[in-house]
Amino acid sequence: AKPQHLLLLATPTEVVFLAVYTTGPPGNELASLDIHETGFSVPSDNVNLIKAVGSARGRIFMCGNDGFLYELIYSHHSRWWHTTKTCIKRNRSRKRDRAYQFIISALYECADPILDLALDAERNILYTLSATSVIQVYD
């Protein structure tokens, strides 16, 4: 059976992907949730991850208290002799933003953390909002 939802559990040490299944007829008050490990996880590198958004195409973006935008990239390949699962956390912040944040974070906790993410699925655009009210657009 295919999971209905994907749940990301983020701790200071790792991000774990969990599959969520509902049992019972839809809309039934007696339906229950089953949560299963997927085998996908990635280190969070002591970053407090604040928010995650996902697209219908399966892309997952996260922001953390370090001021960076991350994308979780995962893949699953099955062959008759083995199964390979890969998951990485890639920094998608602009290069000049990364350099600035790296220098500032060496002096302070974080220059301008990202507080919110919004995904426009129709236009395939991601928006970020920082603590200083800066909106950045990623396409």
N, C-alpha and C positions, 0 to 999 in steps of 0.2 A: 504494500500500500504506500501511496505517496503522502508525505507529510503535508498538512494544511498550512503550517506556519514554521518559520525558523526563528528561534529565540537565541539571542546573543547574551551570554553571561560574561560580563567584563569585571575583572578584579585587577588590582595593581600588578599582578604577576602574569595573567594571561586572559585571552578572550576565547571562550569555548562556544562552539556552534551546537545547539540542541534542536532536535526535530520534535515538533509538537503535533500530535495526532488527537483527534476527537473520536470518542467511541459513542455509539448510540445514534439514533436518528437526529437530524438537524433540528435545532430549536427545542429539543427535549431537555427539560430541567434535570433529568437524571443522567444526561450525558456526562462523561468524564474526560479528563485530559490525560494523555499518556505522553511522557517526555522521555526521549531516547538520546543517548550520545551518538554523535555522527562520526567521531574520530577526527574532526577538524578542530584545530586550536592553533593559536599563535601567541607568542609572548607579547605582553603589553608594555614591557620595558619601563615599568614603574610610572606609567602615564595614567592619570585618572581620566578615563574615557567618559565623556559627558553625554554624548548623544550619538545615535546611529540612525541612518536612513537607508532604505533599500529600494532598488528599482524593480520593475516587473521583469526586467531582463536578468536579474540576479546580481547586479552590482551592489556592493555594500560600502557606504562611506561612514566614517566616524570622525569626531573631533575630540580633542583632549585639552586638559588644562595647560599643556605646553604650547598652545597656540597653533598647532599644525592640523592640517586636514589629511586623513588617512583613507586609503581604500583597502579593503580586505579582498584579496584575490585568492580564489580557491578553485581546485579542479579535482576531478575524480576519474581515474582511468582503470577500467577492469579488463583484464585479459584472463585467459583460461588458467594461467599459472600463477598470477598474482594481481593484487589490486594496489594502485598507487593513489594516495591522497596527498595533495599539496595545498598549503595555505600560507600566504605571506601577507604582511602588513606593509603597504607601500605609502610613503609620504607623497602626497599629491599637491602640497603647497608649492607656490611658485618659487623658483630658485632664489630670487632676491629676498623673498619673504623668509625662506629657510635660513639664509645667511644672517639676516637681521635678527630673527628670533633666536638663533644659536648664540650670537654675540650677547644679546640682551639677557638670555636665560642664564648665561654664565655669571652675570652680575646680580640678577634678580630672579624671583621665582618664574615669572612669565611676563613678557611685555604686554601682550594683548591676547588673552585666551579667546578662542572661538566659543560662543555660548549657544549658538543655534545653527541648524542646517535645515534647508528646505530644498526639495527636489521637484522640479517641474518636469513631469514625465512626458508631457506632450512635446515640449521643446527640447528635452534632453539636456537641461541646464541645472546645475547645482549652485545654490546660493549659500553663503556663510555670513553670519552676523557675529562680530567680535564685541568684547566688553566695552570698547570705546565707540560703539555704534558704526563701525566700518563694515560695509556690505561688499563682499567680493563675489564675482560671478565666474563660474567654471563651466566651459562648454566642451 
